[in-house]
Amino acid sequence: MKNVIMSDEYPGFCRELAGFGYHIIPTENVERFHIPERRHADTQVLMLLGRVFTLLDCNNEIGAEYPDNVRLNCLFFGGRLYGKLSAVDSSVLDFCRKNAIECVNVNQGYTRCSTLVVHDHAAITADRSVARALKAHGAEVLLIAPGHIRLTGFDYGFIGGASFRDANRVFFFGDITKHPDYTKIRAFCEHYHSNIEILGGEEPLTDIGGAVLISSD
């Protein structure tokens, strides 16, 4: 059984992911955040070389307004940490310095939420600053159109927050086939031997803050 932290705001997504052998650990309801983000895993938890960072570990102010809400919303990918470094919590940056992890600055504070990692060196994003940074360090990147992802209270959500990848599967929270770049997304995932699983049937593709795999029993 694999332990996954994710929002339980949409119970159907949790039930269906549990059916694939995952034990769902619900996120906290963080009242300091705006309502749409209060249960988002990518704002609450960061896994970094086996170390689990939570909001309790943060040294910097945590709050509803950007960038106080993205202290942990950075991306560990290809042995590097990508994020808006002025927003990343100092506890994370200190850990990176002590463990010789290169930190790469991008303009997008919602770095992890903006990015779906498909393979060790391949990712999907709609954010051009993230795409440039990843490509500059040798990654293969599929740049998709922004929008077309539900996030209540905002104009749209992000592809990383609407998905969860583990081993050779990419799970989407809602109907990814309605995304205008679905054909490209499917081909990119298949190229890297990742099978697409759609949770929620015809539920709209939804940014729930992604899901964080923390352990395997």
C-alpha atoms as one frame of an Amber mdcrd trajectory, in Angstrom:
protein
   0.000   0.000   0.000   1.336   3.412  -0.989   0.572   6.465   1.123  -0.542
   9.567  -0.746  -1.404  12.996   0.642  -4.156  14.758  -1.293  -7.277  16.863
  -0.879 -10.486  15.039  -0.044 -12.641  17.899  -1.296 -13.643  15.659  -4.210
 -14.241  12.247  -2.557 -14.738  10.518  -5.900 -11.156  11.199  -6.917  -9.955
   9.742  -3.611 -12.083   6.605  -3.947 -10.915   5.925  -7.471  -7.233   6.493
  -6.684  -7.588   4.232  -3.630  -8.877   1.573  -6.006  -5.414   1.506  -7.592
  -3.886   0.518  -4.251  -3.186   3.866  -2.638  -3.943   4.819   0.952  -5.246
   8.384   0.905  -4.147  10.737   3.691  -6.330  13.865   3.536  -4.641  17.245
   3.607  -5.339  19.749   6.366  -7.811  22.587   5.966  -5.383  25.515   6.227
  -7.569  28.495   7.087  -4.757  30.972   6.432  -5.090  30.238   2.695  -7.859
  31.339   0.358 -10.680  28.781   0.196  -9.751  27.200  -3.185  -6.208  26.448
  -1.935  -6.915  25.462   1.651  -6.659  21.728   1.003  -4.053  21.715  -1.763
  -1.267  19.221  -1.138   1.241  21.183  -3.218   0.920  24.152  -0.835   1.229
  21.995   2.297   3.811  19.280   1.638   7.147  19.002  -0.166   9.170  15.788
  -0.541  12.882  16.379  -0.996  15.398  13.489  -0.918  13.187  11.589   1.506
  12.674  14.619   3.751   9.064  15.693   4.222   8.601  19.450   4.605   5.285
  20.731   5.931   4.029  24.203   6.758   5.136  23.597  10.360   8.739  23.490
   9.109   8.514  26.876   7.409  10.533  29.773   8.779   8.958  32.410   6.543
   5.509  33.912   6.944   2.647  31.787   5.660  -0.459  33.568   4.451  -3.215
  33.758   1.881  -1.587  36.267  -0.439   1.040  35.436  -3.037   3.911  34.723
  -2.424   3.192  33.848   1.212   1.084  30.893   0.001   3.753  29.204  -2.134
   6.583  28.606   0.356   6.603  24.874  -0.459   5.267  25.010  -4.010   8.598
  24.282  -5.674   9.634  21.437  -7.952  12.390  18.899  -7.328  13.226  17.552
 -10.754  16.367  16.060 -12.262  18.313  16.598  -9.056  17.555  20.351  -9.005
  15.054  22.487  -7.162  13.048  24.852  -9.356  11.011  27.683  -7.902  10.592
  31.398  -7.385  13.493  31.445  -4.962  12.439  34.653  -3.245   9.220  32.864
  -2.265  10.645  29.432  -1.334  10.915  28.931   2.404  14.363  29.384   3.906
  14.180  25.931   5.539  13.997  24.368   2.069  16.822  26.513   0.690  19.006
  25.684   3.710  18.377  21.975   3.129  19.366  22.381  -0.510  22.615  24.149
   0.401  23.542  21.459   2.916  22.829  18.703   0.385  24.444  20.367  -2.646
  21.135  20.680  -4.509  21.264  23.342  -7.193  18.400  25.840  -6.949  17.072
  27.319 -10.192  14.981  30.481 -10.165  11.808  30.791 -12.263   9.192  33.540
 -12.404   6.301  31.229 -11.536   5.777  30.838  -7.780   3.344  27.964  -8.330
   6.158  25.967  -9.884   5.124  22.483  -8.821   1.444  23.139  -9.407   2.323
  24.299 -12.930   4.290  21.194 -13.858   3.454  17.563 -14.529   6.567  15.395
 -14.410   6.124  12.499 -16.827   9.611  11.007 -16.633  12.936  11.655 -14.921
  13.796  14.168 -17.651  10.415  15.011 -19.213   7.628  17.334 -18.098   4.467
  19.120 -19.225   3.661  22.741 -18.379   1.762  25.758 -19.668   4.215  28.171
 -18.052   6.909  29.524 -20.371   9.346  30.491 -17.601   9.205  26.973 -16.164
   9.594  25.465 -19.640  12.666  27.626 -20.377  14.330  26.693 -17.098  13.717
  22.974 -17.507  14.914  22.985 -21.122  18.047  24.923 -20.159  19.000  21.975
 -17.945  18.370  19.295 -20.548  14.755  18.341 -19.962  12.233  17.494 -22.650
   9.228  19.776 -22.208   5.781  19.791 -23.749   4.400  23.329 -23.614   0.603
  23.297 -23.589  -2.075  25.989 -23.759  -2.909  27.656 -20.438  -6.375  27.298
 -18.956  -9.034  24.607 -19.509  -8.536  23.359 -15.926 -11.107  24.040 -13.219
 -10.078  25.821 -10.018 -13.040  27.311  -8.219 -12.515  30.984  -7.418  -9.793
  31.460 -10.030  -9.838  31.838 -13.795  -8.160  28.462 -14.203  -5.893  25.929
 -12.538  -2.645  24.187 -13.500  -1.735  20.839 -15.036   0.440  19.699 -12.113
  -2.353  20.356  -9.656  -4.750  18.387 -11.840  -2.614  15.246 -11.960  -0.517
  12.715 -10.071   2.255  10.595 -11.513   3.661   7.403 -10.011   5.887   4.860
 -11.773   4.397   4.253 -15.245   1.021   5.905 -14.661  -0.260   9.457 -14.857
  -3.576  10.017 -13.107  -5.695  13.005 -14.116  -8.305  14.460 -11.786 -11.100
  14.829 -14.308 -11.551  14.463 -18.024  -8.201  15.321 -19.646  -9.644  14.368
 -23.057 -11.478  17.711 -23.163  -8.208  19.652 -22.989  -7.376  21.182 -26.414
  -3.878  19.678 -26.247  -4.997  16.237 -25.131  -3.653  14.500 -28.239  -0.205
  15.974 -27.631  -0.384  15.200 -23.913  -1.355  11.589 -24.568   1.413  11.121
 -27.159   3.995  12.690 -24.834   2.975  10.424 -21.950   2.985   7.347 -24.176
   6.417   8.246 -25.523   7.726   8.055 -21.961   5.811   4.835 -21.256   3.307
   6.475 -18.888  -0.253   5.222 -19.142  -3.030   7.770 -18.649  -5.726   7.040
 -16.071  -8.717   9.379 -15.851 -10.337   9.714 -12.439 -13.824  11.097 -12.019
 -15.295  10.050 -15.341 -16.707  13.126 -17.048 -15.863  15.437 -14.144 -14.058
  18.518 -15.529 -10.279  18.433 -15.347  -9.719  19.941 -11.894  -6.772  21.423
 -10.038  -7.014  19.861  -6.575  -3.415  20.634  -5.644  -2.070  17.373  -7.000
  -1.070  14.507  -4.735   2.161  13.753  -2.874   3.472  10.202  -2.582   5.214
   9.976   0.781   5.829   6.262   1.355   5.229   2.689   0.288   4.300   0.137
   2.958
